[in-house]
Amino acid sequence: MRYFEMSSVFHYPWEQVAEAFWKRYPNPESTHVLSEDTVFREVRGHQLFSKRVFTKTNRVPKWGERFVSAHTVKILEESVVDPREQVLVTYTRNLGYVRVMSVVEKVVYRASSDNPGWTVAERSAWVDSHVFGFARAIQAFGMERFRKNCLKMTGGFNHVLAAMFPHAAPPGGQASAPSSKDTLRDAAKRAGDLAKAKAGPLYASIHANKT
């Protein structure tokens, strides 16, 4: 298993980021997202729980065609919005070809401690594969693709924010560059230990949302 961390700062208040989150598709960076469907939504106390299923294109390199034949893949997104605490947490995972490659992602959106008018998105991801003899190569490919997609997702989300809130948009309308936490920790044993330690609570949170 390989683990990845990245944090980005959007120059918009949390309320605007939370509103735009539901409208972030389509955008110029998300042509691979074909459809989205809300399959569950419920208010519990002061929190909003939601589940959405996305259909995305599933481009793979030539060598990957021996393991994956489908051109699309379903993605499950589960989220919890807490307006009182101003925290939005999302959990995302692929539903197909999980033995070939599974990607589990957690993102926490909260107000920046440096500027209450900005929002920090803290992203964590776990990439795994159970294909005998090819697991390491598939994990490396999945991690690199995920890293590149994160940059596109940030740019696409920022495009939507600028369109929805043009008067609040900063010069250039871009989120800040990823922080120094934007590192790959796949080579060190520490990464594997950290991934396993964090994966347990993450999956527990996902299953708790299902009950």
N, C-alpha and C positions, 0 to 999 in steps of 0.2 A: 504494500500500500504506500502511496505517495501523498504528501501533504503540502498544501499551498496556502499562503496568507497574503492578503493585500488590503490596504485601506485607501480610500479615496475621499476627498472632501468636495462636496457640492456647495457652491456659493448661493444657496437658497435655504430658507428656514425649514425646519422639519415638517411643518404643516403642509407646505407646498410640495415637498418631496413625497410625503405620504399620499397626497392627492394625485400627483403625477404618476406614482407607482402603478396605479391601475390603468393608466392610459399610455404606458411607455411603448406599446406596439400599436401601429407600425412606426418605424423610424428608418432613416437612411442606412443605419448599420444593422438592421434586423430583417433583411430580405429572406433570411433562412427560416424565419418564423412564419409558418403557413396558416395556423389557426390557433385560437384560444377559446376555451370553454370553462365557465365557472360551474363546478359540479357540487359545491357545498359552500354554504355561508351561514354563520350563526353568531349571535351576540351572546356572550356569557359574561354576566356582570358588566364591566365597562370595557371588555375586550372583544374584538371582532376576529373570528376564526374563519378562514377561507381555504378552499382547495380549488386549484385551476389545473387544467390539463392543456398542454401546448403540443402542437404537432410541428416538428422542425425537420428540415432537410438533414440528411445524415451522410454527408460526403466523407468517403474514406479513401486513403491512398490505395494504389493498385495492390499492394501486398495485403491490405486488409480485406479485400473482396473475398478471400478464402474463408473468412470468419463471419462477415456481415454481408448479406445480400440485399436487405431492404434499403430503400432510398430515403425513408423517413423514420423518425423515432418519436415516441410519445414521452413527454416530460411532465412529471407531477410537481406542482408547486404548492406548498402548504405555508400559510402565513398567519401571524398573530399581530394585530395592531392594538397597541395600548395608548390611546390618546392622553390618558391621565399622566402617564410616565413619559410620554412622547418617545416611544420605542416601537419600531416595526421590525419584526424578525421573520425571515423567510427560510424555508427548508426546501431544497429542490433535488430531485433525483430522476434518473432515467428509468423507464418502465420496461424497455426492451433490451435484449442482449446484455443482461446484467452479468452473466458469467464471462462474456467476452471483455466487457469493460463497464464498470459502474462508476458513476460520478455523483457524489453526494456533496451538496453545497449548503452552507449556512451564511446568511448575510444579516447583519444587525445595523439598522439605520437609527441613529440617535443624534441629538444636537451636539455640535462641537463644543468641547470644553474651552477652546481658544476663542470662539466667536459664536454666541448663541444664535446668530442669524445664518449660520452655516450648518450643514449636516454631514456627519461622518458615516461612511458605509464601510463596515469592517467585514471582510469576506474571508471565509475559510472553506477549503475544499479537500475532499479525500477521493483519490482515484485508485481503483483496484482492478485487477484482472485475475481470472482463474484458468486461463488457457495454458495448459502445460507446455513448457518450453518457450513460450512467447510472452509470458506475463510481464517480464521486465520491459520488453520493447513496446508492448501495448500501453503499459503504464506511462512510459516516457512520452509516447506519442500523445496520449490523452492529456497529460499534464501540460505539454507545450501548447496544444490546441486550446486548452482551457485558459491558459495564461493570455494568449492572443485574443480570445473571445472576451475576456474580462475588459480589455482595453476598448474593444468595440462596444460592449454593453455600456460602459461608462460614457463613451461619446454619444451613443444613441439616446441614453437616458437624459443626458445634458441637453441634447437637441430638443427633446420633448419639453423639458423644463423651460427652455428659452422661448419656445413657441407658446406655452401656456401662460408664462409670467414674464412677458417681454420687458416690463418696467423694472423687474427685479433682477434681470440678467446682468451679470458682471461683464466688464469689457472682454470681448472675445467669446463670452458665453460658454466657457469651458470649465470643467472641474479641474482641481489642482492635480498635479502629477502624482502617481502612486508614491507612497512613502517608502522609507527604507525597509518596511515590513514586506514589501513586494519581493519576496525571495522564494526560491525553490529549495526545499529541504529534503530532497529525495536521496541524496548521496549519504547522508549521515544517519547513523542508527538512531539518533535522537528524534529524527523526523518520524520514524516508524513508531517509536514509543509514544510520541506526542499524538500521533494520529489515532492509535489504538485507545489512548486515554480519553481523547475527546470524542471519538466515534460512539462510545457507549452512551454518554449522556445525550448525544445528538439523536441517535436512533430511538432512545427512550422518549425524547421529546416528540419525535414524529409519531410514534405509536400512541403516546398519550393524547395527541390531538385527534387520533382516530376514534378514541373511545368516547 
